[in-house]
Amino acid sequence: MPTYKTHRVLRDLESKCEVLPNNGGSHQKFRNPKTGQTTTVPAHFGTDLTERFVKKIYRQLGLELDY
């Protein structure tokens, strides 16, 4: 199963969504300004995210996975 680098996914989401403030920790919250949908994404930079998980993140935000 293909995997995605965490920093690449986070960078792409930062360009498409608003980053919501958090209280520290190892997760980042994103909000799609067009749809108002939000989700939390793990920011564990030493690990990769599975394709299935990345698709779920994008679906929750109402975005298309385009890379």
OpenMM code with the backbone's topology and positions (N, CA, C; nanometers):
from openmm import Vec3, app, unit

residues = "MET PRO THR TYR LYS THR HIS ARG VAL LEU ARG ASP LEU GLU SER LYS CYS GLU VAL LEU PRO ASN ASN GLY GLY SER HIS GLN LYS PHE ARG ASN PRO LYS THR GLY GLN THR THR THR VAL PRO ALA HIS PHE GLY THR ASP LEU THR GLU ARG PHE VAL LYS LYS ILE TYR ARG GLN LEU GLY LEU GLU LEU ASP TYR".split()
positions = [
    Vec3(0.0849, -0.1178, 0.0000),
    Vec3(0.0000, 0.0000, 0.0000),
    Vec3(0.0897, 0.1245, 0.0000),
    Vec3(0.0615, 0.2202, -0.0881),
    Vec3(0.1427, 0.3420, -0.0944),
    Vec3(0.1311, 0.4237, 0.0347),
    Vec3(0.2369, 0.4961, 0.0654),
    Vec3(0.2365, 0.5843, 0.1813),
    Vec3(0.2737, 0.7261, 0.1388),
    Vec3(0.2411, 0.8209, 0.2255),
    Vec3(0.2699, 0.9620, 0.2020),
    Vec3(0.3507, 1.0156, 0.3184),
    Vec3(0.4460, 1.1006, 0.2901),
    Vec3(0.5242, 1.1656, 0.3944),
    Vec3(0.4360, 1.2653, 0.4680),
    Vec3(0.4438, 1.2637, 0.5992),
    Vec3(0.3599, 1.3505, 0.6814),
    Vec3(0.3806, 1.4973, 0.6471),
    Vec3(0.5059, 1.5408, 0.6323),
    Vec3(0.5307, 1.6828, 0.6061),
    Vec3(0.4741, 1.7260, 0.4715),
    Vec3(0.4703, 1.6362, 0.3752),
    Vec3(0.4152, 1.6717, 0.2438),
    Vec3(0.2632, 1.6904, 0.2520),
    Vec3(0.1970, 1.6019, 0.3250),
    Vec3(0.0517, 1.6127, 0.3422),
    Vec3(0.0178, 1.7404, 0.4181),
    Vec3(0.0902, 1.7678, 0.5264),
    Vec3(0.0633, 1.8882, 0.6048),
    Vec3(0.0863, 2.0146, 0.5228),
    Vec3(0.1918, 2.0161, 0.4441),
    Vec3(0.2212, 2.1332, 0.3599),
    Vec3(0.1095, 2.1564, 0.2572),
    Vec3(0.0602, 2.0481, 0.1980),
    Vec3(-0.0480, 2.0601, 0.1011),
    Vec3(-0.1762, 2.1103, 0.1683),
    Vec3(-0.2068, 2.0567, 0.2848),
    Vec3(-0.3275, 2.1017, 0.3554),
    Vec3(-0.3153, 2.2473, 0.3997),
    Vec3(-0.1956, 2.2896, 0.4401),
    Vec3(-0.1754, 2.4292, 0.4801),
    Vec3(-0.2005, 2.5243, 0.3638),
    Vec3(-0.1746, 2.4797, 0.2406),
    Vec3(-0.1967, 2.5666, 0.1247),
    Vec3(-0.3440, 2.5714, 0.0845),
    Vec3(-0.4226, 2.4710, 0.1242),
    Vec3(-0.5634, 2.4632, 0.0839),
    Vec3(-0.6607, 2.4982, 0.1950),
    Vec3(-0.6167, 2.4932, 0.3197),
    Vec3(-0.7064, 2.5102, 0.4337),
    Vec3(-0.6492, 2.6092, 0.5342),
    Vec3(-0.7330, 2.6440, 0.6310),
    Vec3(-0.6884, 2.7249, 0.7433),
    Vec3(-0.6346, 2.6319, 0.8504),
    Vec3(-0.5253, 2.6716, 0.9136),
    Vec3(-0.4716, 2.5957, 1.0262),
    Vec3(-0.5321, 2.6553, 1.1519),
    Vec3(-0.6038, 2.5743, 1.2279),
    Vec3(-0.6667, 2.6213, 1.3505),
    Vec3(-0.5675, 2.6141, 1.4655),
    Vec3(-0.5788, 2.7077, 1.5614),
    Vec3(-0.4862, 2.7040, 1.6755),
    Vec3(-0.5095, 2.5794, 1.7603),
    Vec3(-0.4019, 2.5294, 1.8164),
    Vec3(-0.4132, 2.4151, 1.9062),
    Vec3(-0.3346, 2.4428, 2.0332),
    Vec3(-0.3439, 2.3547, 2.1278),
    Vec3(-0.2770, 2.3726, 2.2564),
    Vec3(-0.1503, 2.2902, 2.2646),
    Vec3(-0.0783, 2.2836, 2.1569),
    Vec3(0.0426, 2.2020, 2.1552),
    Vec3(0.0071, 2.0586, 2.1199),
    Vec3(0.0976, 1.9697, 2.1431),
    Vec3(0.0706, 1.8310, 2.1106),
    Vec3(0.1213, 1.7955, 1.9730),
    Vec3(0.0875, 1.6766, 1.9302),
    Vec3(0.1432, 1.6259, 1.8050),
    Vec3(0.0380, 1.6134, 1.6954),
    Vec3(-0.0639, 1.6976, 1.6995),
    Vec3(-0.1674, 1.6984, 1.5960),
    Vec3(-0.1932, 1.8419, 1.5523),
    Vec3(-0.2360, 1.8585, 1.4276),
    Vec3(-0.2745, 1.9897, 1.3766),
    Vec3(-0.4191, 1.9828, 1.3303),
    Vec3(-0.4909, 2.0930, 1.3522),
    Vec3(-0.6302, 2.1002, 1.3104),
    Vec3(-0.6401, 2.1874, 1.1857),
    Vec3(-0.7212, 2.1419, 1.0904),
    Vec3(-0.7406, 2.2141, 0.9651),
    Vec3(-0.8884, 2.2368, 0.9424),
    Vec3(-0.9200, 2.3501, 0.8776),
    Vec3(-1.0575, 2.3842, 0.8431),
    Vec3(-1.0607, 2.4281, 0.6985),
    Vec3(-1.1509, 2.3683, 0.6211),
    Vec3(-1.1700, 2.4089, 0.4825),
    Vec3(-1.2591, 2.5332, 0.4840),
    Vec3(-1.2084, 2.6487, 0.4404),
    Vec3(-1.2878, 2.7710, 0.4473),
    Vec3(-1.4099, 2.7705, 0.3550),
    Vec3(-1.4071, 2.6891, 0.2505),
    Vec3(-1.5201, 2.6857, 0.1573),
    Vec3(-1.6365, 2.6053, 0.2124),
    Vec3(-1.6077, 2.4957, 0.2831),
    Vec3(-1.7133, 2.4073, 0.3314),
    Vec3(-1.7350, 2.4166, 0.4815),
    Vec3(-1.6362, 2.4682, 0.5551),
    Vec3(-1.6463, 2.4758, 0.7003),
    Vec3(-1.6135, 2.3445, 0.7702),
    Vec3(-1.5773, 2.2419, 0.6943),
    Vec3(-1.5455, 2.1121, 0.7530),
    Vec3(-1.4069, 2.1169, 0.8181),
    Vec3(-1.3943, 2.0487, 0.9322),
    Vec3(-1.2661, 2.0445, 1.0026),
    Vec3(-1.2228, 1.9002, 1.0269),
    Vec3(-1.0935, 1.8834, 1.0495),
    Vec3(-1.0387, 1.7534, 1.0868),
    Vec3(-0.9059, 1.7741, 1.1574),
    Vec3(-0.8633, 1.6724, 1.2271),
    Vec3(-0.7358, 1.6732, 1.2981),
    Vec3(-0.6420, 1.5747, 1.2293),
    Vec3(-0.5177, 1.6179, 1.2107),
    Vec3(-0.4186, 1.5368, 1.1401),
    Vec3(-0.2983, 1.5163, 1.2319),
    Vec3(-0.2516, 1.3920, 1.2462),
    Vec3(-0.1324, 1.3698, 1.3277),
    Vec3(-0.0094, 1.4306, 1.2618),
    Vec3(0.0712, 1.4966, 1.3413),
    Vec3(0.1928, 1.5601, 1.2902),
    Vec3(0.3151, 1.4877, 1.3446),
    Vec3(0.3194, 1.3570, 1.3253),
    Vec3(0.4329, 1.2759, 1.3681),
    Vec3(0.5294, 1.2695, 1.2502),
    Vec3(0.6301, 1.3542, 1.2509),
    Vec3(0.7128, 1.3736, 1.1329),
    Vec3(0.8038, 1.2568, 1.1010),
    Vec3(0.8230, 1.1631, 1.1906),
    Vec3(0.9084, 1.0494, 1.1625),
    Vec3(0.8350, 0.9330, 1.0987),
    Vec3(0.7044, 0.9471, 1.0784),
    Vec3(0.6259, 0.8360, 1.0254),
    Vec3(0.5598, 0.8749, 0.8938),
    Vec3(0.5170, 0.7752, 0.8202),
    Vec3(0.4432, 0.7966, 0.6967),
    Vec3(0.2958, 0.7697, 0.7216),
    Vec3(0.2108, 0.8290, 0.6384),
    Vec3(0.0664, 0.8080, 0.6464),
    Vec3(0.0239, 0.7172, 0.5315),
    Vec3(-0.0632, 0.6233, 0.5599),
    Vec3(-0.1095, 0.5330, 0.4543),
    Vec3(-0.2006, 0.6075, 0.3580),
    Vec3(-0.2088, 0.5571, 0.2377),
    Vec3(-0.2940, 0.6193, 0.1361),
    Vec3(-0.4395, 0.6227, 0.1826),
    Vec3(-0.4846, 0.5158, 0.2432),
    Vec3(-0.6233, 0.5091, 0.2913),
    Vec3(-0.6507, 0.6193, 0.3944),
    Vec3(-0.5574, 0.6397, 0.4878),
    Vec3(-0.5744, 0.7416, 0.5904),
    Vec3(-0.5741, 0.8819, 0.5294),
    Vec3(-0.4836, 0.9061, 0.4352),
    Vec3(-0.4756, 1.0377, 0.3705),
    Vec3(-0.6050, 1.0662, 0.2934),
    Vec3(-0.6593, 0.9656, 0.2246),
    Vec3(-0.7856, 0.9840, 0.1527),
    Vec3(-0.8988, 1.0195, 0.2484),
    Vec3(-0.8993, 0.9582, 0.3659),
    Vec3(-1.0020, 0.9895, 0.4658),
    Vec3(-0.9897, 1.1337, 0.5130),
    Vec3(-0.8680, 1.1802, 0.5336),
    Vec3(-0.8455, 1.3188, 0.5767),
    Vec3(-0.9005, 1.4153, 0.4722),
    Vec3(-0.8658, 1.3929, 0.3468),
    Vec3(-0.9104, 1.4812, 0.2393),
    Vec3(-1.0624, 1.4752, 0.2230),
    Vec3(-1.1196, 1.3574, 0.2363),
    Vec3(-1.2649, 1.3421, 0.2250),
    Vec3(-1.3348, 1.4181, 0.3380),
    Vec3(-1.2804, 1.4115, 0.4592),
    Vec3(-1.3401, 1.4822, 0.5712),
    Vec3(-1.3372, 1.6337, 0.5507),
    Vec3(-1.2384, 1.6811, 0.4774),
    Vec3(-1.2281, 1.8247, 0.4503),
    Vec3(-1.2988, 1.8650, 0.3211),
    Vec3(-1.3516, 1.7696, 0.2479),
    Vec3(-1.4192, 1.8005, 0.1221),
    Vec3(-1.3235, 1.8359, 0.0108),
    Vec3(-1.2031, 1.7783, 0.0137),
    Vec3(-1.0998, 1.8068, -0.0859),
    Vec3(-1.0716, 1.6833, -0.1694),
    Vec3(-1.0117, 1.7064, -0.2864),
    Vec3(-0.9671, 1.5971, -0.3723),
    Vec3(-0.8184, 1.5753, -0.3487),
    Vec3(-0.7788, 1.4505, -0.3390),
    Vec3(-0.6377, 1.4160, -0.3292),
    Vec3(-0.5795, 1.4257, -0.4697),
    Vec3(-0.4919, 1.5252, -0.4933),
    Vec3(-0.4469, 1.5529, -0.6296),
    Vec3(-0.2968, 1.5318, -0.6514),
    Vec3(-0.2354, 1.4534, -0.5682),
    Vec3(-0.0944, 1.4196, -0.5932),
    Vec3(-0.0678, 1.2770, -0.5590),
] * unit.nanometer
topology = app.Topology()
chain = topology.addChain("A")
for resn in residues:
    res = topology.addResidue(resn, chain)
    for name in ("N", "CA", "C"):
        topology.addAtom(name, app.Element.getBySymbol(name[0]), res)
